[in-house]
Amino acid sequence: MKQHYLTPLFDPKSIVVIGATETEGAVGKTVFANLLQGGYAGKLAAVNLRHDVVMGAKAVKHVHQVKPAPELAIITTPTRTLKALVEECGKHGVAAVVIMSCDFVGTDEKSRVLLDQLHATARQYGLRIFGPTVFGLARPISRMVGAHYQGELKGGNLALVSQSSAVASAILDWAESHDVGFSSVVSLGTEADVDVGETLDYLVSDPKTQSILLYLEDVADARMLMSALRAASRTKPVMVLKVGRYDDRVALGRTHSERLIGRDDVFEAALRRAGVLRIRSINQLFIAARVVNGNYRTKGRRLAIITNGMGAGMMAVDRAHDLHIQLPTLAPETQARLQALLPPQAVTVNPVDILGDASAERFRLATQAVLDDPQVDGVVVVFTPQVGTDHMATAETMIALRADNDKPILLAWIGGRKVEASRKLLAKSNTACFNAPEHGVEVFYSLASWQYNQQLLLQTAAPLGEWEAPDLETARTIIDTVLAQGRSALDEIESKAVLRAFHIPVTPTLRAASADDAVTVAMGLGLPIVLKLDVEGVTHKTDIDGVVLNLQSLVAVAAEANRLLTRARERFGDAVRGLTVQPMHQRRFGRELMLGVARDRAFGPVITFGAGGIAVEVFNDVAVALPPLNEYLARNLIRRTKVKTMLEAFRNQPAVNLEAVENVLLRLSELVCELPQVLQLDMNPLVADEQGVIAVDARIVVAPVDEKARRYQHMAIHPYPSQMVQLTQLKSGVPLTIRPVRPEDAEMMATFVRELSDETRYNRYMNTLKTLPQSMLARFTQMDYAREVALVGTLGEGDDERILGVARFTVNPDYDSCEFAIVIADHMQGKGLGGRLMEALFAAARDMSLDLVEGEVLASNKTMLNFMKRLGFEIHTHPEDDGLKWVVKRL
């Protein structure tokens, strides 16, 4: 693999500090001193206009005097010097610049103009700009501290990425007192160029980073952020703290869905899909860092509590109920075991009270018994110092117990000075210990939520099985016609036609220009019917008393139609287009739901689900999810609302056909993916009962899209690229399916690799492994199609399907090129399969507007090198390894 393009920023071989000085309080002094005293191993230079020596190091007056050109320049001089200095760095061949001008404002028009100029200069010279930032960045694991920070930075495997220098400094101060080390500490500042998504992208590939702590204030490029977060959290724990959870700037929209979306709802949904752990306070941030470093995991949400003080234990119980954490009943075998181990007065149900004088051994026996219960996923142990207890011995026991169990043991050590020594012992051993029982419960809740989010991360929305394909041509024609007329809102008839194109059941709706027309339409539809005013610019007809339900006679239809039209024309004049007429919904056990789409400023389209009807905004029972959805995600979206209980059987009401509701959500997800013009959509109400569902009312708001936009560019999460599926055959007549890989292919992929010959396996993986490790298997089958493509050639269907070959590429961080790999089953080599897969791979790369395909091939693999030549690749000497060749093809 080529080194990451941000390597000169994070691991530079040479650094120049522009503005290095001995002046007290100056940023240039702190940064240069940190680099000198921190033990930075690369070449270090100083630029100072007035002095030839700074802190004993030789200084020059200009960057171009530093030979060869340094990889990284840290600028600590005033803002007025930036334009000339960045230009000089670019001309001299500097790869990256960190701007740390302490007088930079950043919020005024003058600053924005300057940043635009700097960005243009950086693009001209291929230079990357980090900041402007007050803090800078540090790489403690490599002893590179290019930061405005006074204190010890210990090396470790935790990366800290913050959009606030103040928060970064506070976390570092806490870390110093808790002996926590970092691989990288990054304070992003203004993000004029390098942003949070790119920084995460580097840390994903960084072997020195094992977990990531992220503090966010805003999201600019959500697609890049989501792609990087999902890539990181597949292999590394990622924790996120975000402020600004309440956004008063969101204006009221024209659909229910938009009014109900707050930015934090969407951000929460995004983090769930990214598989990260969300934390909501600085205190939780500190706790989470300690827990993640301690490698705590849970496989479920069932918690047991053990205490030697029932009052303290009940604090944990109350918090568990607040968070809806399950407190399971212990198995009869566990209770019997506890009764045999504990004094008669002890409580052997959950929570377990082992009495105030509990010894360390009693704590051990009770905790182990509860951990062995199959109904328990984790334990919070609450210790209170009382007569007969030994806090040090109990701490040592808990440390040993944790080493022998894979379920999380979270400790709450209640008290002050009496338990101070044992708390230090627990902290030193990376054992999670808290001052309050509630904190232990909150951490278990976070661990369970994280495990749940990891399951959501694995979900890929594959094609909708054997479902009938949508009529995309009709839907797009309707939308294009509306946009060509200068309108943004589809009327009810047009909106329902788009839904019908995606096979979503809708009530038949016809237009009537007059009362006579309404009577004629009613005779055709059959009574009873519903009349609705059709007024241009009015979305919610009930707001203008423009809906009449359940008209049982033609006389009533005529009378109400005349009344509605007369009153509406007096109020709205020529904006009145007439009436719409539709059959009256008569489902006895129907429940009203609301399904919709809104467009978030950062994350793009969002699907909403909740209770429907005219009071939808009053009850605000709505859950949101990022598309694309699959069956698992659709069910999850329904479960996160209160209305879910109303969909079940109660009193004389039969249960709703949930599969029908899920199907509409899947169809809606499909619509969102394929129609980027859709900004907002409401189906309210969607009536559901035991027979199925039907959309009674619908509204869609659209906007034109850039003709040059790539497919699915509007999505924060790239859908499964079903357009890449090919049904073909080899020259020999063997039928073949070429399709993108799916997560459920994991077992088939493992079989494919296991059956490869040793030589083929080594040529592909450069390793003698017989089987793929689970982590690598997940990596190869759980794709983020925004940054990578994997195609499999398969034979057969269903249980008989087997993989014959795999070709994949990963987009390089420059997003202009990609690195590919291919492997073919031994018995299929030389039969044309490799060529078919590579051509499909080239087509996918072109669709992503990539210019270059490149990769590594063993120099000894003459067969593959000849194959590359036939495909038009150029063969080059590998820049880093004589045993490899670097092959390159321009598309």
Buried (B, 14 or more C-beta within 10 A) or exposed (E): EBEBBBBBBBBBBBBBBBBBBBEEEBBBBBBBBBBBEBEBEBBBBBBBEEBEEBBEBEBBEEBBEBEEBBBBBBBBBEBEBBEEBBBBBBBBBBBBBBBBBBEBEBEEEEBBEBBEBBBEBBEEBEBBBBBBBBBBBBBBBBBBBBBBBEEEBEEBBBBBBBBBBEBBBBBBEBBBEEEBBBBBBBBBBBBBBBBBBBBBBBBBBBEBBBBBBBBBBEBEBBBBBBBBBBBBBBBBBBBBBBBEEEEEEBEEBBBBBBBBBBBBBBBBBBBBBBBBBBBBEBEBBBBBBBBBBBEBBBEBBBBBBBBBBBEBBBBBBEBBEEBEBBBBEBBEEBBEBBEEBBEEEBBBEBBBBBBBEBBBEBBBBBBBBBBBBEBBBBBBBBBBBBEEBBBEBBBBBBBEBBEEBEBBBBBBBBBEEBBEEBBEBBBEBBBBBBBBBBBBBBBBBBBBBBBBBBEBBBBBBBBBEEEEEBBBEBBBBBBEEBBEEEBBBBBBBBBBBBBBBBBBBBBEBBBBEBBEBBBBBBEEBEBBBBBBBBBEEBBBBEEBEBBBEEBEEBEBBBBBBBEBBEBBEEEBEEEBBBBBBBBBBEBEBBBBBBBBBBBBEBBBBBBBBBBBBBEBEEEEBBBBBBBBBBBBBBBBBBEBBEBBEBBEEEEEBEEBBBEBBBBBBBBBBBBBBBBBBBBBBBBBBBBBBBEBBBBBBBBBBBEEBEEEEEBBBBBBBBBBBBEBBBEEEBEEEBEBBBBBBBBEBBEBBBEBBEBBEEEBBBBBBEEEEEEBEEEBBBBBBBBBBBBBBBBBBBBEEEEEEBBBBBBBBBBBBEEEBBBBBBBBBEEBBEBBBBBBBBBBBBBBBEBBEBEBBBBBBBBEBEEBBEBBEEBEBEBEEBEEEEEBBBBBBEB
